[in-house]
Amino acid sequence: MERPQTICTLMPQMKKTTCKLAAITIGHPDGGVMGRQTVSSAEVALDGLVGDKHRGHTRGVWEGDKDPEGTIRRNERQWSGISTEELDGITRELDLPEPLSAGDVSVNVCVSGIEGFSQLPAGSRLVFPSGAVLAIEEYNPPCLGMSEKISRLFPTRSGETLERGAFSKASRGRRGIVGVVDVAGKISVGDDIVVEIFEVGNYALPFEAKPDTALNAKT
């Protein structure tokens, strides 16, 4: 006798909003830890931004990763992003005379016109006019190296040197996000971006299943 078919599917629901691409930077492999070039457009491949030092399907482990030293793991940081609203907020809190830029904080894309960009949930997507799609993996927490760089290069409006951890404190919760490429294409400054915000929906009911049919959560 044929067993009843059971299907249990998590159906994602996507709310949508829009923002604009304000800046693009490329981190060259030979440009040092913070070396970046600002560009007006970039080609996005399935393993990251062409020419960027973080491009690749895999990466080695970094300090703070859970995996043992020497492990090669999936690269969840093919691109990084932040918003002008977040940069402006950080600039105000640090009392800097000029706004921080995408290049100053070493991110690939900077968007404008969206609040709480760093709080977008994993699974959300940035859809560009070319068809390119950048998917969000996780929040990008502040690191000490970046904080030390900001303190060294950017005095306050009164000319004082920032404390070593000032940037880390000011950027908490608004440091930006990292992610992977879902669809390759070209991105350009000025692009209107559709932001698809991931929300976990309800589980679908079993299809053609008898009332007493048990669902295996592992399948």
URNORJO-V535264 format. One record per residue. N is the residue number from 1. PSI is psi in whole degrees, -180 to 180 (NA if undefined). OMEGA is omega as a letter, one per 40 degrees, with the letter a starting at -180 (* if undefined). NEAR is the number of other ideal C-beta (glycine too) atoms within 10 Angstrom. Layout:
# URNORJO-V535264
n=<N & N>
psi=<PSI & PSI>
omega=<OMEGA & OMEGA>
near=<NEAR & NEAR>
This chain:
# URNORJO-V535264
n=<1 & 2 & 3 & 4 & 5 & 6 & 7 & 8 & 9 & 10 & 11 & 12 & 13 & 14 & 15 & 16 & 17 & 18 & 19 & 20 & 21 & 22 & 23 & 24 & 25 & 26 & 27 & 28 & 29 & 30 & 31 & 32 & 33 & 34 & 35 & 36 & 37 & 38 & 39 & 40 & 41 & 42 & 43 & 44 & 45 & 46 & 47 & 48 & 49 & 50 & 51 & 52 & 53 & 54 & 55 & 56 & 57 & 58 & 59 & 60 & 61 & 62 & 63 & 64 & 65 & 66 & 67 & 68 & 69 & 70 & 71 & 72 & 73 & 74 & 75 & 76 & 77 & 78 & 79 & 80 & 81 & 82 & 83 & 84 & 85 & 86 & 87 & 88 & 89 & 90 & 91 & 92 & 93 & 94 & 95 & 96 & 97 & 98 & 99 & 100 & 101 & 102 & 103 & 104 & 105 & 106 & 107 & 108 & 109 & 110 & 111 & 112 & 113 & 114 & 115 & 116 & 117 & 118 & 119 & 120 & 121 & 122 & 123 & 124 & 125 & 126 & 127 & 128 & 129 & 130 & 131 & 132 & 133 & 134 & 135 & 136 & 137 & 138 & 139 & 140 & 141 & 142 & 143 & 144 & 145 & 146 & 147 & 148 & 149 & 150 & 151 & 152 & 153 & 154 & 155 & 156 & 157 & 158 & 159 & 160 & 161 & 162 & 163 & 164 & 165 & 166 & 167 & 168 & 169 & 170 & 171 & 172 & 173 & 174 & 175 & 176 & 177 & 178 & 179 & 180 & 181 & 182 & 183 & 184 & 185 & 186 & 187 & 188 & 189 & 190 & 191 & 192 & 193 & 194 & 195 & 196 & 197 & 198 & 199 & 200 & 201 & 202 & 203 & 204 & 205 & 206 & 207 & 208 & 209 & 210 & 211 & 212 & 213 & 214 & 215 & 216 & 217 & 218 & 219>
psi=<132 & 132 & 146 & 142 & 135 & 136 & 128 & 110 & 134 & 114 & 112 & 140 & 137 & 115 & 155 & 143 & -180 & 158 & 180 & 144 & 115 & -29 & 152 & 135 & 149 & 128 & 108 & 141 & -31 & 16 & 12 & 179 & -38 & 5 & 124 & 155 & 130 & 131 & 161 & -22 & 163 & 146 & 133 & 117 & 174 & -9 & 14 & -173 & 130 & 128 & -9 & 145 & -18 & 3 & 138 & 151 & -25 & 167 & 162 & 168 & 151 & 165 & 130 & -16 & 153 & -21 & 151 & 152 & 137 & -8 & 138 & 123 & 172 & 138 & 104 & 2 & 54 & -22 & 160 & 153 & 162 & 172 & 156 & -32 & -41 & -41 & -40 & -40 & -42 & -43 & -45 & -43 & -34 & -8 & 47 & 149 & -26 & 147 & 142 & 148 & 172 & -41 & -36 & -35 & 12 & 53 & 157 & -43 & 139 & 127 & 162 & 155 & 22 & 131 & 146 & 34 & -41 & -15 & 4 & 135 & 154 & 140 & -15 & 157 & 146 & 116 & 122 & 160 & -31 & -14 & -10 & 142 & 125 & 125 & 139 & 131 & -48 & 168 & 146 & 96 & 151 & 145 & 156 & -36 & -44 & -41 & -40 & -39 & -46 & -43 & -35 & -35 & -20 & 96 & 162 & 174 & -27 & 1 & 4 & 151 & 133 & 150 & 156 & -39 & 17 & -43 & -43 & -41 & -45 & -28 & 4 & 124 & -3 & 31 & -14 & -172 & 164 & 161 & -167 & 169 & 125 & -41 & 131 & 159 & -166 & 139 & 145 & 146 & 133 & -12 & 138 & 125 & 133 & 122 & 115 & 113 & 118 & 135 & 136 & 122 & -172 & 154 & 137 & 150 & 150 & 138 & 125 & 39 & 144 & 153 & -32 & 12 & 123 & 141 & 133 & 115 & -17 & -10 & NA>
omega=<a & a & i & i & i & i & i & a & i & a & i & i & a & i & a & i & a & i & a & i & a & a & i & i & i & i & a & a & a & a & a & a & a & a & a & i & i & a & i & i & a & i & a & i & a & i & i & i & a & i & a & a & i & a & i & i & i & i & i & a & i & i & a & i & a & a & i & i & a & i & i & a & i & i & i & a & i & i & i & a & i & i & i & i & i & i & i & i & i & i & i & a & i & a & i & a & a & i & i & a & i & i & i & a & i & i & a & a & i & a & i & i & i & i & i & a & a & a & i & a & i & a & i & a & i & a & a & a & a & a & i & i & i & a & a & i & a & i & a & a & i & i & a & a & i & a & i & i & i & i & a & a & a & i & i & i & i & i & a & i & i & i & a & a & a & a & i & a & a & a & a & a & a & a & a & a & i & a & a & i & i & a & a & i & a & i & a & i & a & i & i & a & i & i & i & a & a & i & a & i & i & i & i & i & i & a & i & i & i & a & a & i & i & i & i & a & a & a & *>
near=<3 & 4 & 8 & 11 & 10 & 16 & 12 & 14 & 11 & 9 & 9 & 12 & 11 & 14 & 10 & 10 & 14 & 12 & 20 & 15 & 22 & 19 & 21 & 27 & 22 & 20 & 22 & 12 & 11 & 6 & 12 & 10 & 10 & 15 & 14 & 22 & 13 & 13 & 16 & 9 & 13 & 22 & 13 & 27 & 16 & 11 & 17 & 23 & 25 & 13 & 15 & 24 & 17 & 19 & 20 & 14 & 12 & 10 & 17 & 13 & 14 & 10 & 8 & 7 & 12 & 7 & 11 & 7 & 8 & 7 & 12 & 10 & 13 & 12 & 18 & 14 & 19 & 26 & 26 & 23 & 25 & 28 & 26 & 21 & 18 & 25 & 24 & 13 & 16 & 25 & 18 & 11 & 15 & 21 & 14 & 18 & 11 & 9 & 12 & 23 & 18 & 24 & 19 & 22 & 25 & 21 & 25 & 30 & 28 & 27 & 24 & 16 & 17 & 18 & 10 & 11 & 24 & 20 & 12 & 22 & 13 & 13 & 16 & 23 & 20 & 27 & 21 & 20 & 15 & 16 & 10 & 22 & 19 & 27 & 20 & 25 & 19 & 12 & 16 & 21 & 14 & 21 & 17 & 12 & 13 & 19 & 20 & 16 & 17 & 24 & 18 & 11 & 10 & 18 & 15 & 13 & 10 & 7 & 7 & 9 & 11 & 20 & 12 & 13 & 13 & 20 & 27 & 20 & 13 & 23 & 27 & 13 & 13 & 20 & 23 & 25 & 26 & 21 & 26 & 19 & 20 & 14 & 15 & 16 & 16 & 15 & 23 & 15 & 16 & 10 & 21 & 12 & 23 & 15 & 20 & 21 & 15 & 17 & 12 & 11 & 12 & 8 & 11 & 11 & 10 & 17 & 11 & 9 & 16 & 10 & 5 & 5 & 12 & 9 & 12 & 7 & 6 & 4 & 7>
